[in-house]
Amino acid sequence: MNALNEKISRIGVVPVIKLNHPERDAAGLAKALCAGGVPVAEVTFRAEGADKAIKIMKETCPEMLAGAGTVTTTEQIDKVIAVGGDFVVSPGFDPELVEYAQKKGIPVYPGCTTASEYHQALKFGLELIKFFPAEQSGGLAKIKALAAPFSMFKVMPTGGISLKNLKEYISCPVIAACGGSYMVTADLIDNNKWDEITELCKKSREIVEEARR
C-alpha cells in the first residue's frame, strides 16, 4: 500500500464525523482525537462547512490526516484540495469522481459493496476501498467472500461498527481500518465531551492493537 494507506492502516480506526459547528468544535475535536491515538478524521459533507473543519483541524494538529466524507461532486473535491485535505471518501462508486480525484492528485476511497464495483475499483488501480454500509450490506461475511476473487484490495468497512464488533472486523487481514461514528456522536461533539471522545479512541486503539498481536 502507499504511504497514506499505510498510515490509516496503522491507526486502524477512522472517525466519521458530522460537524454542525466547525468553527466552534473542530479544534477541540482534533485535539481529542490525537490525544486518544487516533490522528485521523473523515469529516462528512452531510453538514455544511466540512472543508472549513478540515482546515481548522489541520492547522490545530498538523500531524493529523484529515479528509472529507460523503463526497458526491467534483466541486466538493476542489474544496477539500483548497484547504489541504488529505483524502476524499464517497458513499458509492462514481467513476467520474474517482477519475477527477486521481487527476487532481488526491487519494479517493469510493464505496464498494458488489463484485461489479470491485471490478471498477480494479480498473482505476485502487488499493484501499470503502465498504459502505458495512453491516447492512452483508458485513464481514460478504467482505471475506469478495476477498476471494479480489485479494488485491484492502477494505475500510463503515456503517454499523462499534466497540462491540470492532475486534471481529479488524482481526480480518483483508481489513485495513474500520470507519465509525461511535466515538464522535452528535452528543459528544455538541456538548464538547472531549475527554470521553479521547477515552473511546484509546479503547478503540487498544482493541486494534490486541487484535493485531
N, C-alpha and C positions, 0 to 999 in steps of 0.2 A: 504494500500500500504506500501511497505517497505520504509526505511528512504530516500534512494536516489530518489525514485519515488515521495515521498512527497516533497522533496526539489525542484525537477523540476516542480512539480505542483504548488508550491507556487510562483515560478518565473513566470510561465505562458507562457513564450516565450523562444524558443531555437534558437539562431542564427546558421544558416547552412552556413559554411564558406569554401571558396576555397582560400587557401593562396599560391600565386605563389612565394613569397619570405619570407619563415618562419623566417629566421634569422633576416631579416630587420624589419618585420612587426608584428610578434607575440606578442612581449612585449607591444608595443603601443596599439594594438588591445585589449589585455587582460585588460589593464588599462581603456580603453574607455568603454568597456562593463560593467565592475564593477562600474565605475563612473555613468553609466546610470541605475544601479539597476538590471542588467541582468548578474550575475556572472556565466554564463554557455555558453559552446561553443561546437558545433558539427563540428569538423574540418574534411572535407571530403578528402578521398584518390583520388579524381578527380585530385588532383595536388600532385606531389611528396613531400615528407617531412612532411606529416601530423603528423607523430609521433614526429618529431623534434619540430613542432609548439606546440603540446600538452605539451611537456616537458618544453618549454620556458614559456608557459602560466601558467603552474602550479608553476614554480619557481618564476615568476613575481608576481602572485596573488594566493597564496596558498589556499585562500578561494574559488577559482573557481572550478566549475565542468567542466572538460574538457575531452571530449571523441572524438571518431572518427566516421565519417560517410562514406557512400559508401564502407563499408567493405564487401569484396567479397571472401576473402581467409583466411585460418587459420593462414597463415604467418603474415597477417596484424593484426590479433588479438594478436599474440605474440609480435609484435612491440608496440602495444598500451599498453599492460601489462608491457613491459620492461621499459617504460617511466613513469609509474604511472598513466595512463589514467583511467578515472572513468567509462567509458561505451563504448560500440560499437553499431553502428546502421547499418543495412543492408537494401538495397533498396527493397529486396524481402524476401520471407521466404525460407531459405535454412536450412533444418533440420540438416545437418552436421555442419554448422556454429553455429547454436543455441546450439546444443549438446556440441560442442567444447568450446564455450564461458562459458557455465554453468559448464563444467568440470574444466575449468581454474578459475572459480570464479569471472568472470567479467560480470556485467549486460549487457544484449543484448536486443535491440529493433528492431525486424525484421519488414519489410514492409508487411502489410496485407491489402488487399482490397476486399477479397472474403470470402464467408462463409467457403469454404474449408480451406483457410489459417487461419481463426479464429479457426477452429477446431484443426489444427495443433498446434497453439499457446496454446490452452487449454491443449493439451496433455503434453506440456512442462512446464506447470504451470506458464505461464507468466501473469503478471498483467497489464503491460503497453505495448502497441504495436504502431508501426508507421503506419500511413495510408498514403501511397505514390503511385503515385502522387495524392494529395487530390482532387483538382478541376477537374482534367481530369478523375478521377475515380468515379465521382458522387457526390463529395463534401459532405456537411453537411447532405443532404437528405439521402444519402446512409449510412453515419455513423450512423444516427439515426435508419435507417431500420435494420442495422446489430446489433445494440444495443438491439433490442427486444429479439432475442434468445441468445445473448451473453452479458448479462448485467454485467457479472463479469469483463469485461475489461474496462480499461481507455484507451483513444486513443490520439495519438500525430499526428495530421494531418500535412503534409508538402507538399508544392507544390501549388503555386498559391495563397498563403496567403500574405496579405499586411495590411497596416494600414486601408485600406478601408473596409476589411471584417473580420478583427481580432475580433472585438466585437461580430459579429454574431457567429463566431466559438466558441470563448472562453466562451460565455454565455451558451453553451450547457453543461449540467452536466456530460455528457459522456467524455468530452474532458479535459485532464489534462493540456496540454500545446500545443502551436502551433509552429511548426518549420517554419523558414522563412529566406530569404536571403536579404530582402529589406533593412535591417539596416546594412548590411555588403556587399554591392555590390562591384564589382571589382574597380569601380571608387573611391569609398570611401576609400577602403583599399590601393590601389596602390598609391593614392595621399595623403595618411596619413591624411585624414579628420576626425581625432579622435573626435573633438568636435561635428561634425554632427552625427557621429555614436552614441555618448553619448546621444544627443538630441532625436534621433529616438528611442533609448532604453527607455528613460524616457517617451516618448509618448506612447510606447507600454505598459509599466508598468501601466501608468495611465488608459489606456483602460482596461487592465486586472482587475485592482482594482475596476474600476467603474462597470464593468460587473458582478463582484462577490459580490457586496454590497447587 
